[in-house]
Amino acid sequence: MKTWQDVASLYQIYPRSFRDTNGDGIGDLNGITEKLDYLAWLGVDAIWISPFFLSPLTDFGYDIADYRKIDPTFGDLEDFQKLLEKAHSLDIKVMIDLVPCHTSDQHPWFQEARSSRNNPKRDYYVWRDGQDGKEPNNWRSLSGGSSWEFDEQTNQFYLHSFLKTQPDLNWDNPAVRDEMKNVMRFWFDMGVDGMRVDAIWGISKDPEFGDDSPNPDFNGDPEAYGAFIHDHCKMGPHFQEYLRELASVCDEYDDKQMVFEFYPDERLGDIYQQYHQVLTAHPKASAFFMEYRQDEWHAEHTGQKIENYLQAADSARPFFCVGNHDQPRVASRLGTERARALHFLNLLTPGISVMYYGDEIGMTNGELTTEDIQDNFSPANSVIDSRDLERTPMQWDDTRFAGFSEVKPWLPVNKNRTFVNVNSEKSSPMSMLNLHRALLRLRQEFPIIKNGTLDTVNDTGNGFILGIKRELGRERAYIFINFADAPQSFSIPENGRILASTHPQYLLLGKDRQMTIPGYCGVILIVGS
């Protein structure tokens, strides 16, 4: 079995939407197992499976009622063990979600905690008295409204940074930290290879529970989340300490990896200093690079972001990604051609390249109506803001339900399934799918792509071109991305062999180290090999 040092790619699976095998319209663990051969064919080294634990599903699995049980919607522990065995037989590592900062209000811990102020589990959560009949402070929930919910049974407020059905755990309680570390051990002992850790910013808060500062640049509802600078409700004094303690469980095993979900907050200081704090919390932990989600389509700035993240990472393993289950699909954000260029770039960055299911075939946001929406997390509760848009069923073929299910799926399949699907793209040499497959093979064949240094090339003579130099030993590779929609000519530092391109039939390598590439084109050259 390969080690994390050898892993070059990570493929995120949202289990509800990947493959339904029991005919209920919802994806399941057996559906993932069934499609592991496809992922091996694609060249995937590791998968990350979003939550499948026992849950009332008010936040579709991120509200966990039991960390050690599997929700019947997805199967059972035996199904998961079969998935693990099949994945490992294909040399694919399995990473699962850890949700350490909150539980469901149906979790036995919270049921006990709210039963009495004197219950031993009371301090597992954050409880406070109100102030003058109002909430303890002005902290706001990401899902809208106050972060505090009044509990009539014990006449106190409890804290919830997300939905009121997701009470925050009290990480200042050592017993809570021990509980979460034992959850990790349970899954690691079973054979799970890694943990993606959800919403870490809330792991430490201001112990004095001071009010968040008002945001002077915000115009709108004065009670909205954006109306405040969140300088007290997150990233408190024990932030890095608690991350380090959690990740230390990896040291008890031979080859485990942790990667944190982290969105830096520019109002809390330099975002790359914030990244550095997370990336360097522990040698076996890292954090996703998510700055592509800002959709700033600018050659120089994109290169700077990549360099800044790598500098912040220091010796940590980088995880580059273009999207996930909480972000609109990249093809919908940027358009098909620019998305193709960005995927090309992302798959040629150091460390581990992360893909979200369906992005490899160019899936776009779903075309949903108000009646279709099932995710109620967004404060606006509208189609535009719904995360369901990026969670529609995987498009395996061009049939009515896209090969995802034999019955009507939990969310409608996108109409573009007739041409955006795995079966059709397998037979098309220029498809997004085959581009991904070719680049994933290159990541394994050429160590320079995964392990080489990275520097931007500043002397291409064309501001529309992002140039990147990769180097490992005597070998060098150059990646060029055209951020313009029209062909561009530019200078290259040295001649090399073309390894891959988004538009191989249209490349022109001229004399005197000049090159011309089409709009939104990416190309990689190799030198010394």
Secondary structure as GFF3:
##gff-version 3
##sequence-region A 1 529
A	DSSP	beta_strand	9	13	.	.	.	ID=ss1
A	DSSP	three_ten_helix	15	17	.	.	.	ID=ss2
A	DSSP	alpha_helix	29	34	.	.	.	ID=ss3
A	DSSP	alpha_helix	36	42	.	.	.	ID=ss4
A	DSSP	beta_strand	46	49	.	.	.	ID=ss5
A	DSSP	beta_strand	53	54	.	.	.	ID=ss6
A	DSSP	beta_strand	66	70	.	.	.	ID=ss7
A	DSSP	alpha_helix	77	89	.	.	.	ID=ss8
A	DSSP	beta_strand	93	98	.	.	.	ID=ss9
A	DSSP	alpha_helix	108	113	.	.	.	ID=ss10
A	DSSP	three_ten_helix	122	124	.	.	.	ID=ss11
A	DSSP	beta_strand	127	128	.	.	.	ID=ss12
A	DSSP	beta_strand	148	151	.	.	.	ID=ss13
A	DSSP	beta_strand	156	159	.	.	.	ID=ss14
A	DSSP	alpha_helix	174	190	.	.	.	ID=ss15
A	DSSP	beta_strand	194	197	.	.	.	ID=ss16
A	DSSP	three_ten_helix	200	203	.	.	.	ID=ss17
A	DSSP	beta_strand	213	214	.	.	.	ID=ss18
A	DSSP	three_ten_helix	225	227	.	.	.	ID=ss19
A	DSSP	beta_strand	228	229	.	.	.	ID=ss20
A	DSSP	alpha_helix	239	247	.	.	.	ID=ss21
A	DSSP	three_ten_helix	248	252	.	.	.	ID=ss22
A	DSSP	beta_strand	257	260	.	.	.	ID=ss23
A	DSSP	three_ten_helix	266	268	.	.	.	ID=ss24
A	DSSP	alpha_helix	271	279	.	.	.	ID=ss25
A	DSSP	beta_strand	285	289	.	.	.	ID=ss26
A	DSSP	three_ten_helix	291	294	.	.	.	ID=ss27
A	DSSP	alpha_helix	299	313	.	.	.	ID=ss28
A	DSSP	beta_strand	319	321	.	.	.	ID=ss29
A	DSSP	alpha_helix	330	334	.	.	.	ID=ss30
A	DSSP	alpha_helix	336	346	.	.	.	ID=ss31
A	DSSP	beta_strand	352	356	.	.	.	ID=ss32
A	DSSP	three_ten_helix	359	361	.	.	.	ID=ss33
A	DSSP	three_ten_helix	387	390	.	.	.	ID=ss34
A	DSSP	three_ten_helix	415	418	.	.	.	ID=ss35
A	DSSP	alpha_helix	422	426	.	.	.	ID=ss36
A	DSSP	alpha_helix	432	445	.	.	.	ID=ss37
A	DSSP	alpha_helix	447	451	.	.	.	ID=ss38
A	DSSP	beta_strand	453	457	.	.	.	ID=ss39
A	DSSP	beta_strand	465	472	.	.	.	ID=ss40
A	DSSP	beta_strand	475	482	.	.	.	ID=ss41
A	DSSP	beta_strand	488	491	.	.	.	ID=ss42
A	DSSP	beta_strand	497	501	.	.	.	ID=ss43
A	DSSP	three_ten_helix	504	506	.	.	.	ID=ss44
A	DSSP	beta_strand	508	509	.	.	.	ID=ss45
A	DSSP	beta_strand	514	517	.	.	.	ID=ss46
A	DSSP	beta_strand	522	527	.	.	.	ID=ss47
###
